[in-house]
């Protein structure tokens, strides 16, 4: 699966997220966020090693229910899921923290 370059304006519901299968990386942020943009090249490069991970960028902000359901307060926030279950979550991650999360959702994945 490919790295998504833009945050989705339309939001998924928590129910839709919980129904996902396989390894999924939800990334919360905003297209105008400088911190998000600064981390994007690192995450894009890292994602090349995890082609089995579905990457979903979700635009977050005031009143966005999906971000609130994950208690997102800082951007970017990465939520690592396997078969709809949260395996880990990190805000303003380092490259190593992102790699650890991706490793956690891909071990034993087919």
N, CA, C and O atoms as a GROMACS GRO file, in nm:
protein
  440
    1UNK      N    1   0.085  -0.117   0.000
    1UNK     CA    2   0.000   0.000   0.000
    1UNK      C    3   0.090   0.124   0.000
    1UNK      O    4   0.204   0.121   0.048
    2UNK      N    5   0.039   0.228  -0.052
    2UNK     CA    6   0.120   0.347  -0.070
    2UNK      C    7   0.104   0.447   0.045
    2UNK      O    8   0.004   0.447   0.117
    3UNK      N    9   0.205   0.529   0.058
    3UNK     CA   10   0.203   0.640   0.152
    3UNK      C   11   0.104   0.744   0.100
    3UNK      O   12   0.111   0.782  -0.017
    4UNK      N   13   0.012   0.789   0.184
    4UNK     CA   14  -0.082   0.895   0.145
    4UNK      C   15  -0.015   1.029   0.166
    4UNK      O   16   0.046   1.053   0.270
    5UNK      N   17  -0.026   1.116   0.069
    5UNK     CA   18   0.042   1.245   0.077
    5UNK      C   19  -0.042   1.355   0.138
    5UNK      O   20   0.012   1.454   0.186
    6UNK      N   21  -0.174   1.341   0.137
    6UNK     CA   22  -0.260   1.448   0.190
    6UNK      C   23  -0.355   1.393   0.295
    6UNK      O   24  -0.399   1.278   0.290
    7UNK      N   25  -0.384   1.479   0.392
    7UNK     CA   26  -0.480   1.443   0.496
    7UNK      C   27  -0.620   1.446   0.436
    7UNK      O   28  -0.657   1.541   0.368
    8UNK      N   29  -0.696   1.343   0.463
    8UNK     CA   30  -0.834   1.332   0.412
    8UNK      C   31  -0.924   1.432   0.482
    8UNK      O   32  -0.928   1.440   0.605
    9UNK      N   33  -0.996   1.506   0.401
    9UNK     CA   34  -1.090   1.605   0.455
    9UNK      C   35  -1.214   1.536   0.512
    9UNK      O   36  -1.270   1.580   0.613
   10UNK      N   37  -1.257   1.429   0.447
   10UNK     CA   38  -1.374   1.356   0.497
   10UNK      C   39  -1.327   1.254   0.600
   10UNK      O   40  -1.228   1.184   0.580
   11UNK      N   41  -1.399   1.246   0.708
   11UNK     CA   42  -1.355   1.164   0.820
   11UNK      C   43  -1.416   1.025   0.816
   11UNK      O   44  -1.531   1.005   0.778
   12UNK      N   45  -1.336   0.931   0.857
   12UNK     CA   46  -1.386   0.797   0.883
   12UNK      C   47  -1.456   0.799   1.018
   12UNK      O   48  -1.433   0.890   1.099
   13UNK      N   49  -1.538   0.702   1.043
   13UNK     CA   50  -1.597   0.688   1.176
   13UNK      C   51  -1.511   0.590   1.256
   13UNK      O   52  -1.434   0.513   1.200
   14UNK      N   53  -1.526   0.595   1.385
   14UNK     CA   54  -1.451   0.501   1.471
   14UNK      C   55  -1.493   0.357   1.436
   14UNK      O   56  -1.410   0.266   1.438
   15UNK      N   57  -1.621   0.339   1.406
   15UNK     CA   58  -1.670   0.205   1.369
   15UNK      C   59  -1.600   0.155   1.243
   15UNK      O   60  -1.563   0.038   1.235
   16UNK      N   61  -1.582   0.241   1.144
   16UNK     CA   62  -1.513   0.202   1.021
   16UNK      C   63  -1.367   0.166   1.051
   16UNK      O   64  -1.314   0.071   0.994
   17UNK      N   65  -1.304   0.241   1.137
   17UNK     CA   66  -1.166   0.212   1.174
   17UNK      C   67  -1.157   0.077   1.243
   17UNK      O   68  -1.068  -0.002   1.213
   18UNK      N   69  -1.249   0.049   1.332
   18UNK     CA   70  -1.247  -0.077   1.406
   18UNK      C   71  -1.277  -0.198   1.318
   18UNK      O   72  -1.250  -0.311   1.356
   19UNK      N   73  -1.333  -0.174   1.200
   19UNK     CA   74  -1.364  -0.282   1.107
   19UNK      C   75  -1.253  -0.306   1.005
   19UNK      O   76  -1.266  -0.394   0.919
   20UNK      N   77  -1.145  -0.229   1.013
   20UNK     CA   78  -1.035  -0.250   0.919
   20UNK      C   79  -0.968  -0.383   0.947
   20UNK      O   80  -0.971  -0.434   1.059
   21UNK      N   81  -0.908  -0.437   0.843
   21UNK     CA   82  -0.835  -0.563   0.858
   21UNK      C   83  -0.689  -0.540   0.822
   21UNK      O   84  -0.655  -0.451   0.744
   22UNK      N   85  -0.605  -0.623   0.880
   22UNK     CA   86  -0.463  -0.613   0.853
   22UNK      C   87  -0.398  -0.499   0.929
   22UNK      O   88  -0.453  -0.447   1.026
   23UNK      N   89  -0.280  -0.461   0.882
   23UNK     CA   90  -0.201  -0.357   0.946
   23UNK      C   91  -0.241  -0.221   0.888
   23UNK      O   92  -0.238  -0.201   0.767
   24UNK      N   93  -0.278  -0.129   0.977
   24UNK     CA   94  -0.322   0.004   0.936
   24UNK      C   95  -0.251   0.109   1.021
   24UNK      O   96  -0.240   0.095   1.143
   25UNK      N   97  -0.204   0.213   0.954
   25UNK     CA   98  -0.146   0.328   1.023
   25UNK      C   99  -0.237   0.448   0.999
   25UNK      O  100  -0.251   0.495   0.887
   26UNK      N  101  -0.300   0.496   1.106
   26UNK     CA  102  -0.378   0.620   1.099
   26UNK      C  103  -0.285   0.733   1.140
   26UNK      O  104  -0.218   0.726   1.243
   27UNK      N  105  -0.282   0.836   1.059
   27UNK     CA  106  -0.199   0.952   1.090
   27UNK      C  107  -0.290   1.074   1.099
   27UNK      O  108  -0.353   1.114   1.001
   28UNK      N  109  -0.295   1.134   1.217
   28UNK     CA  110  -0.377   1.254   1.238
   28UNK      C  111  -0.289   1.378   1.228
   28UNK      O  112  -0.178   1.382   1.281
   29UNK      N  113  -0.340   1.479   1.158
   29UNK     CA  114  -0.269   1.605   1.143
   29UNK      C  115  -0.348   1.698   1.054
   29UNK      O  116  -0.470   1.685   1.043
   30UNK      N  117  -0.279   1.791   0.992
   30UNK     CA  118  -0.342   1.885   0.900
   30UNK      C  119  -0.243   1.920   0.790
   30UNK      O  120  -0.122   1.922   0.812
   31UNK      N  121  -0.296   1.947   0.671
   31UNK     CA  122  -0.210   1.977   0.556
   31UNK      C  123  -0.126   2.102   0.579
   31UNK      O  124  -0.017   2.113   0.521
   32UNK      N  125  -0.172   2.194   0.660
   32UNK     CA  126  -0.100   2.320   0.684
   32UNK      C  127  -0.004   2.311   0.803
   32UNK      O  128   0.067   2.408   0.831
   33UNK      N  129   0.000   2.200   0.872
   33UNK     CA  130   0.081   2.182   0.993
   33UNK      C  131   0.229   2.167   0.957
   33UNK      O  132   0.267   2.073   0.886
   34UNK      N  133   0.312   2.259   1.005
   34UNK     CA  134   0.455   2.255   0.978
   34UNK      C  135   0.525   2.134   1.036
   34UNK      O  136   0.614   2.077   0.973
   35UNK      N  137   0.486   2.093   1.156
   35UNK     CA  138   0.547   1.976   1.219
   35UNK      C  139   0.513   1.851   1.138
   35UNK      O  140   0.598   1.764   1.117
   36UNK      N  141   0.388   1.843   1.092
   36UNK     CA  142   0.345   1.729   1.010
   36UNK      C  143   0.425   1.724   0.880
   36UNK      O  144   0.474   1.618   0.839
   37UNK      N  145   0.438   1.839   0.816
   37UNK     CA  146   0.513   1.847   0.692
   37UNK      C  147   0.659   1.814   0.710
   37UNK      O  148   0.721   1.754   0.622
   38UNK      N  149   0.714   1.852   0.823
   38UNK     CA  150   0.854   1.822   0.852
   38UNK      C  151   0.880   1.674   0.874
   38UNK      O  152   0.988   1.624   0.841
   39UNK      N  153   0.782   1.603   0.929
   39UNK     CA  154   0.797   1.460   0.955
   39UNK      C  155   0.762   1.375   0.833
   39UNK      O  156   0.806   1.260   0.822
   40UNK      N  157   0.684   1.431   0.741
   40UNK     CA  158   0.634   1.355   0.626
   40UNK      C  159   0.742   1.284   0.545
   40UNK      O  160   0.724   1.166   0.514
   41UNK      N  161   0.854   1.347   0.510
   41UNK     CA  162   0.956   1.276   0.432
   41UNK      C  163   1.014   1.154   0.505
   41UNK      O  164   1.045   1.053   0.443
   42UNK      N  165   1.029   1.166   0.637
   42UNK     CA  166   1.081   1.052   0.715
   42UNK      C  167   0.983   0.936   0.713
   42UNK      O  168   1.022   0.820   0.695
   43UNK      N  169   0.855   0.969   0.733
   43UNK     CA  170   0.754   0.863   0.735
   43UNK      C  171   0.738   0.801   0.597
   43UNK      O  172   0.723   0.680   0.585
   44UNK      N  173   0.739   0.884   0.494
   44UNK     CA  174   0.726   0.832   0.358
   44UNK      C  175   0.839   0.734   0.327
   44UNK      O  176   0.814   0.626   0.271
   45UNK      N  177   0.961   0.770   0.362
   45UNK     CA  178   1.075   0.681   0.339
   45UNK      C  179   1.061   0.552   0.419
   45UNK      O  180   1.089   0.443   0.368
   46UNK      N  181   1.019   0.563   0.543
   46UNK     CA  182   1.002   0.446   0.630
   46UNK      C  183   0.893   0.353   0.576
   46UNK      O  184   0.907   0.231   0.580
   47UNK      N  185   0.785   0.412   0.526
   47UNK     CA  186   0.672   0.331   0.477
   47UNK      C  187   0.710   0.243   0.358
   47UNK      O  188   0.642   0.144   0.331
   48UNK      N  189   0.815   0.278   0.286
   48UNK     CA  190   0.859   0.195   0.173
   48UNK      C  191   0.897   0.054   0.219
   48UNK      O  192   0.889  -0.041   0.141
   49UNK      N  193   0.939   0.042   0.345
   49UNK     CA  194   0.977  -0.089   0.400
   49UNK      C  195   0.857  -0.167   0.453
   49UNK      O  196   0.873  -0.280   0.500
   50UNK      N  197   0.739  -0.107   0.447
   50UNK     CA  198   0.618  -0.171   0.501
   50UNK      C  199   0.505  -0.165   0.398
   50UNK      O  200   0.402  -0.102   0.422
   51UNK      N  201   0.523  -0.229   0.282
   51UNK     CA  202   0.422  -0.219   0.177
   51UNK      C  203   0.287  -0.282   0.215
   51UNK      O  204   0.185  -0.254   0.152
   52UNK      N  205   0.288  -0.367   0.316
   52UNK     CA  206   0.164  -0.432   0.359
   52UNK      C  207   0.078  -0.344   0.450
   52UNK      O  208  -0.034  -0.382   0.483
   53UNK      N  209   0.129  -0.228   0.491
   53UNK     CA  210   0.056  -0.140   0.582
   53UNK      C  211  -0.029  -0.042   0.504
   53UNK      O  212   0.019   0.026   0.413
   54UNK      N  213  -0.154  -0.035   0.539
   54UNK     CA  214  -0.245   0.064   0.481
   54UNK      C  215  -0.227   0.194   0.559
   54UNK      O  216  -0.244   0.197   0.681
   55UNK      N  217  -0.193   0.301   0.489
   55UNK     CA  218  -0.169   0.432   0.551
   55UNK      C  219  -0.288   0.522   0.523
   55UNK      O  220  -0.326   0.541   0.408
   56UNK      N  221  -0.346   0.577   0.629
   56UNK     CA  222  -0.461   0.667   0.615
   56UNK      C  223  -0.430   0.796   0.689
   56UNK      O  224  -0.414   0.796   0.811
   57UNK      N  225  -0.422   0.905   0.615
   57UNK     CA  226  -0.401   1.036   0.676
   57UNK      C  227  -0.538   1.099   0.702
   57UNK      O  228  -0.619   1.112   0.610
   58UNK      N  229  -0.562   1.137   0.827
   58UNK     CA  230  -0.691   1.192   0.866
   58UNK      C  231  -0.671   1.336   0.912
   58UNK      O  232  -0.594   1.364   1.004
   59UNK      N  233  -0.742   1.428   0.846
   59UNK     CA  234  -0.735   1.568   0.888
   59UNK      C  235  -0.803   1.581   1.024
   59UNK      O  236  -0.915   1.534   1.044
   60UNK      N  237  -0.733   1.643   1.115
   60UNK     CA  238  -0.784   1.658   1.250
   60UNK      C  239  -0.805   1.806   1.280
   60UNK      O  240  -0.754   1.892   1.209
   61UNK      N  241  -0.878   1.833   1.384
   61UNK     CA  242  -0.902   1.970   1.428
   61UNK      C  243  -1.019   1.974   1.523
   61UNK      O  244  -1.079   1.872   1.557
   62UNK      N  245  -1.049   2.093   1.566
   62UNK     CA  246  -1.158   2.114   1.661
   62UNK      C  247  -1.288   2.055   1.607
   62UNK      O  248  -1.326   2.080   1.492
   63UNK      N  249  -1.355   1.978   1.690
   63UNK     CA  250  -1.483   1.920   1.653
   63UNK      C  251  -1.476   1.798   1.562
   63UNK      O  252  -1.579   1.751   1.515
   64UNK      N  253  -1.357   1.747   1.538
   64UNK     CA  254  -1.343   1.627   1.454
   64UNK      C  255  -1.354   1.504   1.545
   64UNK      O  256  -1.263   1.478   1.624
   65UNK      N  257  -1.463   1.430   1.535
   65UNK     CA  258  -1.489   1.322   1.631
   65UNK      C  259  -1.390   1.207   1.628
   65UNK      O  260  -1.363   1.147   1.733
   66UNK      N  261  -1.335   1.173   1.512
   66UNK     CA  262  -1.243   1.059   1.510
   66UNK      C  263  -1.117   1.090   1.590
   66UNK      O  264  -1.072   1.007   1.669
   67UNK      N  265  -1.061   1.206   1.570
   67UNK     CA  266  -0.943   1.245   1.648
   67UNK      C  267  -0.971   1.250   1.796
   67UNK      O  268  -0.887   1.209   1.877
   68UNK      N  269  -1.088   1.300   1.833
   68UNK     CA  270  -1.123   1.306   1.975
   68UNK      C  271  -1.137   1.166   2.033
   68UNK      O  272  -1.101   1.143   2.148
   69UNK      N  273  -1.188   1.071   1.954
   69UNK     CA  274  -1.206   0.935   2.006
   69UNK      C  275  -1.071   0.869   2.036
   69UNK      O  276  -1.063   0.776   2.117
   70UNK      N  277  -0.964   0.917   1.971
   70UNK     CA  278  -0.829   0.868   1.999
   70UNK      C  279  -0.751   0.962   2.091
   70UNK      O  280  -0.632   0.943   2.112
   71UNK      N  281  -0.818   1.063   2.145
   71UNK     CA  282  -0.759   1.162   2.235
   71UNK      C  283  -0.638   1.233   2.173
   71UNK      O  284  -0.538   1.258   2.240
   72UNK      N  285  -0.649   1.265   2.045
   72UNK     CA  286  -0.543   1.335   1.974
   72UNK      C  287  -0.535   1.479   2.024
   72UNK      O  288  -0.636   1.550   2.027
   73UNK      N  289  -0.416   1.521   2.063
   73UNK     CA  290  -0.395   1.658   2.110
   73UNK      C  291  -0.280   1.726   2.036
   73UNK      O  292  -0.279   1.849   2.024
   74UNK      N  293  -0.185   1.649   1.986
   74UNK     CA  294  -0.070   1.703   1.913
   74UNK      C  295  -0.062   1.635   1.777
   74UNK      O  296  -0.106   1.522   1.759
   75UNK      N  297  -0.004   1.707   1.681
   75UNK     CA  298   0.014   1.651   1.547
   75UNK      C  299   0.161   1.640   1.514
   75UNK      O  300   0.241   1.718   1.564
   76UNK      N  301   0.197   1.549   1.432
   76UNK     CA  302   0.117   1.436   1.392
   76UNK      C  303   0.103   1.335   1.506
   76UNK      O  304   0.192   1.321   1.590
   77UNK      N  305  -0.009   1.267   1.506
   77UNK     CA  306  -0.030   1.154   1.596
   77UNK      C  307  -0.047   1.031   1.509
   77UNK      O  308  -0.128   1.030   1.416
   78UNK      N  309   0.029   0.928   1.540
   78UNK     CA  310   0.021   0.802   1.468
   78UNK      C  311  -0.048   0.699   1.555
   78UNK      O  312  -0.014   0.681   1.672
   79UNK      N  313  -0.148   0.632   1.497
   79UNK     CA  314  -0.218   0.524   1.566
   79UNK      C  315  -0.193   0.397   1.485
   79UNK      O  316  -0.225   0.391   1.366
   80UNK      N  317  -0.136   0.297   1.550
   80UNK     CA  318  -0.100   0.172   1.485
   80UNK      C  319  -0.207   0.068   1.518
   80UNK      O  320  -0.232   0.038   1.635
   81UNK      N  321  -0.268   0.013   1.414
   81UNK     CA  322  -0.378  -0.082   1.432
   81UNK      C  323  -0.349  -0.214   1.362
   81UNK      O  324  -0.287  -0.217   1.255
   82UNK      N  325  -0.394  -0.321   1.422
   82UNK     CA  326  -0.393  -0.452   1.358
   82UNK      C  327  -0.532  -0.510   1.372
   82UNK      O  328  -0.581  -0.531   1.483
   83UNK      N  329  -0.596  -0.535   1.260
   83UNK     CA  330  -0.732  -0.587   1.256
   83UNK      C  331  -0.827  -0.504   1.342
   83UNK      O  332  -0.909  -0.558   1.416
   84UNK      N  333  -0.814  -0.372   1.329
   84UNK     CA  334  -0.904  -0.279   1.398
   84UNK      C  335  -0.874  -0.254   1.544
   84UNK      O  336  -0.943  -0.174   1.608
   85UNK      N  337  -0.774  -0.320   1.598
   85UNK     CA  338  -0.737  -0.304   1.738
   85UNK      C  339  -0.614  -0.214   1.749
   85UNK      O  340  -0.518  -0.231   1.674
   86UNK      N  341  -0.617  -0.121   1.841
   86UNK     CA  342  -0.503  -0.032   1.862
   86UNK      C  343  -0.389  -0.110   1.928
   86UNK      O  344  -0.406  -0.171   2.034
   87UNK      N  345  -0.275  -0.108   1.862
   87UNK     CA  346  -0.155  -0.173   1.914
   87UNK      C  347  -0.064  -0.070   1.980
   87UNK      O  348   0.008  -0.102   2.075
   88UNK      N  349  -0.069   0.054   1.930
   88UNK     CA  350   0.012   0.160   1.987
   88UNK      C  351  -0.028   0.295   1.931
   88UNK      O  352  -0.099   0.305   1.831
   89UNK      N  353   0.017   0.399   1.998
   89UNK     CA  354  -0.014   0.535   1.956
   89UNK      C  355   0.098   0.626   2.005
   89UNK      O  356   0.146   0.612   2.117
   90UNK      N  357   0.139   0.721   1.920
   90UNK     CA  358   0.245   0.814   1.957
   90UNK      C  359   0.220   0.948   1.890
   90UNK      O  360   0.179   0.955   1.774
   91UNK      N  361   0.246   1.055   1.965
   91UNK     CA  362   0.233   1.191   1.912
   91UNK      C  363   0.371   1.249   1.889
   91UNK      O  364   0.464   1.224   1.966
   92UNK      N  365   0.384   1.327   1.783
   92UNK     CA  366   0.511   1.389   1.744
   92UNK      C  367   0.624   1.287   1.752
   92UNK      O  368   0.722   1.306   1.825
   93UNK      N  369   0.610   1.179   1.676
   93UNK     CA  370   0.704   1.068   1.688
   93UNK      C  371   0.841   1.097   1.627
   93UNK      O  372   0.856   1.182   1.539
   94UNK      N  373   0.938   1.024   1.677
   94UNK     CA  374   1.069   1.019   1.613
   94UNK      C  375   1.058   0.910   1.505
   94UNK      O  376   0.962   0.834   1.501
   95UNK      N  377   1.156   0.905   1.418
   95UNK     CA  378   1.157   0.801   1.316
   95UNK      C  379   1.159   0.663   1.383
   95UNK      O  380   1.090   0.571   1.338
   96UNK      N  381   1.238   0.650   1.489
   96UNK     CA  382   1.248   0.522   1.559
   96UNK      C  383   1.114   0.480   1.621
   96UNK      O  384   1.077   0.363   1.616
   97UNK      N  385   1.042   0.575   1.680
   97UNK     CA  386   0.911   0.542   1.738
   97UNK      C  387   0.813   0.498   1.630
   97UNK      O  388   0.734   0.406   1.651
   98UNK      N  389   0.819   0.562   1.515
   98UNK     CA  390   0.732   0.523   1.404
   98UNK      C  391   0.768   0.382   1.357
   98UNK      O  392   0.680   0.300   1.330
   99UNK      N  393   0.896   0.354   1.346
   99UNK     CA  394   0.942   0.221   1.304
   99UNK      C  395   0.898   0.114   1.404
   99UNK      O  396   0.851   0.008   1.364
  100UNK      N  397   0.911   0.141   1.532
  100UNK     CA  398   0.869   0.046   1.635
  100UNK      C  399   0.720   0.016   1.623
  100UNK      O  400   0.678  -0.100   1.636
  101UNK      N  401   0.639   0.118   1.600
  101UNK     CA  402   0.495   0.098   1.583
  101UNK      C  403   0.463   0.015   1.460
  101UNK      O  404   0.378  -0.074   1.464
  102UNK      N  405   0.531   0.045   1.350
  102UNK     CA  406   0.510  -0.032   1.228
  102UNK      C  407   0.554  -0.177   1.244
  102UNK      O  408   0.487  -0.268   1.196
  103UNK      N  409   0.666  -0.198   1.313
  103UNK     CA  410   0.710  -0.335   1.343
  103UNK      C  411   0.605  -0.408   1.426
  103UNK      O  412   0.579  -0.526   1.402
  104UNK      N  413   0.545  -0.340   1.522
  104UNK     CA  414   0.448  -0.404   1.611
  104UNK      C  415   0.323  -0.450   1.536
  104UNK      O  416   0.266  -0.553   1.569
  105UNK      N  417   0.280  -0.374   1.434
  105UNK     CA  418   0.158  -0.414   1.364
  105UNK      C  419   0.185  -0.508   1.247
  105UNK      O  420   0.091  -0.564   1.189
  106UNK      N  421   0.311  -0.528   1.212
  106UNK     CA  422   0.340  -0.616   1.100
  106UNK      C  423   0.397  -0.751   1.143
  106UNK      O  424   0.405  -0.843   1.061
  107UNK      N  425   0.436  -0.765   1.267
  107UNK     CA  426   0.488  -0.897   1.308
  107UNK      C  427   0.376  -0.999   1.299
  107UNK      O  428   0.264  -0.975   1.343
  108UNK      N  429   0.410  -1.112   1.243
  108UNK     CA  430   0.314  -1.222   1.222
  108UNK      C  431   0.200  -1.184   1.125
  108UNK      O  432   0.104  -1.260   1.112
  109UNK      N  433   0.210  -1.070   1.058
  109UNK     CA  434   0.107  -1.034   0.960
  109UNK      C  435   0.141  -1.099   0.828
  109UNK      O  436   0.258  -1.120   0.794
  110UNK      N  437   0.037  -1.130   0.754
  110UNK     CA  438   0.061  -1.190   0.623
  110UNK      C  439   0.019  -1.098   0.513
  110UNK      O  440   0.032  -1.132   0.395
   0.00000   0.00000   0.00000
